[in-house]
Amino acid sequence: MTTKDAVIIGGGIVGVSLLYYLARNGMRNVLLIERNYLGSGATGRCGGGIRQQWSTEINIKLAMLGREIFANLSDELGHDIEWHSGGYLIPVYTEEFAQQARKNIELQRKLGLEVELLKPEEIKSIVPQFNPADVILATYCPTDGHANPFKTVFAYAKAAQALGTEIWEYCEVQSINRKGTCYEILTPHDTVATPILVNAAGGWANIIAKMIGIELPTTPYRHEILVTEPVEHFLDPLIISFDGDYYFRQEHNGGIVGGMGNPDEPPGINHRSSLHFLIEFSHKLAKAMPILRDVRIIRQWAGLYLMSPDSQHIMGDINGIDGYYQIVGFSGHGFMLGPISSKLLADYITDGKRSEFIDAFSYRRFEEGTIQKEVSVV
Amino acid sequence: MNDKPKDAKIICRCEDLTEDEIIKYIEQGYHTLEEIKRASRAGMGHCQGRTCQRLIAQIISKKLGIPLENIKPPTARPPVKPIPIKAILNLKRKDTTQD
């Protein structure tokens, strides 16, 4: 039997950053358990974007704080995470979304975010190769950016281990039992007893929650993504369209990585790739960036979004369940919002520090019926 | 551009990685082909690891004393060969997500 002060289940961006921030707050006898290798779930499969252009006030505020973390992270952790402050360009194709974009910009500017409203013909000043056909307007935030998800996970994990925490990889949790004031976690390595248990299991979070009798209101969905061969650097911003239903960016090594949603996707844990996605996304990419028609696609894969009812994550504790915390349901935005959310949760766990974010993203919002859906989602 | 030693053994030609660099990743704690791929990009280039994967498996085997047959290959991902986007545009679109 191993005894720990806290155990985190899930070795994606959320779990490893929480491990680091708990250790930085002085809680070091902490174990992270990962069923596969670090970043093997949604984090290592994601687009890597870091965006502040949201539609709800709380998400904008959270994302602005989160962006600050990424901008300084290579220095703080001592490993290069390939942060690139290339901005986010959001083309809009329908009147409904154009109205929403104007509302978003007003709110974002009120909260101090630098964001521009562009006419279709102005887009070429940001991305000359973009095809503005059918675009009504675009918004552009120059301080948004992107980073390398693998390197970010590894950097947090290394920094957390250097502070004395422990990570068990290739170790799937088999069951969790409540024994007095502790949780007993059964794994193939050993049984672990801990008074504090954190569910950060991403697409698998519902399975972990069920082990302690909690039904989460979240649902996993497959999202597909692909990458092209590397081409000379030409694209700074990540380009995403909510009504055009696509996103893509150029990676540090030159490849174009991008994906789209699929409204017909059935719920479930599925990591297979489809020909449907390859064809549909190629059409979107070729239309938005005709220059890429001659570029070759080299790889496609899939990851999971754990969708919550309002497309915003759920974090904190649950009334009546002592010692259990969760930080789940990021709805496709775990990489960009994970580190800041983990930092706030760590402050809550170690120092009892309640912020407006702990209240806003609490599980209680579903019981109280005070949800405001985030609409800026692909 | 190339700062590799003249006598370096290139393991991954697409991403320009030497044997010494792969060994450094193993020493940093990346012990499987999946992890080394993600940390170093070995096997992420045009050939998708067709050349380097076996070589890296041998390096892991030697370095960590794991029998070669116990080293799991990374997930094979489509397409089998790089395809230009304009060629994909000629494929028939279908309304299915069955695969």
Boltz contact constraints between the chains, C-beta under 6 A:
constraints:
  - contact:
      token1: [A, 37]
      token2: [B, 34]
      max_distance: 6.0
  - contact:
      token1: [A, 37]
      token2: [B, 35]
      max_distance: 6.0
  - contact:
      token1: [A, 150]
      token2: [B, 38]
      max_distance: 6.0
  - contact:
      token1: [A, 229]
      token2: [B, 82]
      max_distance: 6.0
  - contact:
      token1: [A, 264]
      token2: [B, 97]
      max_distance: 6.0
  - contact:
      token1: [A, 273]
      token2: [B, 78]
      max_distance: 6.0
  - contact:
      token1: [A, 274]
      token2: [B, 97]
      max_distance: 6.0
  - contact:
      token1: [A, 274]
      token2: [B, 99]
      max_distance: 6.0
  - contact:
      token1: [A, 276]
      token2: [B, 96]
      max_distance: 6.0
  - contact:
      token1: [A, 276]
      token2: [B, 97]
      max_distance: 6.0
  - contact:
      token1: [A, 279]
      token2: [B, 91]
      max_distance: 6.0
  - contact:
      token1: [A, 279]
      token2: [B, 93]
      max_distance: 6.0
  - contact:
      token1: [A, 282]
      token2: [B, 85]
      max_distance: 6.0
  - contact:
      token1: [A, 282]
      token2: [B, 88]
      max_distance: 6.0
  - contact:
      token1: [A, 282]
      token2: [B, 89]
      max_distance: 6.0
  - contact:
      token1: [A, 286]
      token2: [B, 85]
      max_distance: 6.0
  - contact:
      token1: [A, 286]
      token2: [B, 89]
      max_distance: 6.0
  - contact:
      token1: [A, 292]
      token2: [B, 85]
      max_distance: 6.0
  - contact:
      token1: [A, 293]
      token2: [B, 85]
      max_distance: 6.0
  - contact:
      token1: [A, 293]
      token2: [B, 86]
      max_distance: 6.0
  - contact:
      token1: [A, 294]
      token2: [B, 84]
      max_distance: 6.0
  - contact:
      token1: [A, 296]
      token2: [B, 82]
      max_distance: 6.0
  - contact:
      token1: [A, 296]
      token2: [B, 83]
      max_distance: 6.0
  - contact:
      token1: [A, 296]
      token2: [B, 84]
      max_distance: 6.0
  - contact:
      token1: [A, 297]
      token2: [B, 83]
      max_distance: 6.0
  - contact:
      token1: [A, 298]
      token2: [B, 82]
      max_distance: 6.0
  - contact:
      token1: [A, 299]
      token2: [B, 77]
      max_distance: 6.0
  - contact:
      token1: [A, 300]
      token2: [B, 78]
      max_distance: 6.0
  - contact:
      token1: [A, 301]
      token2: [B, 77]
      max_distance: 6.0
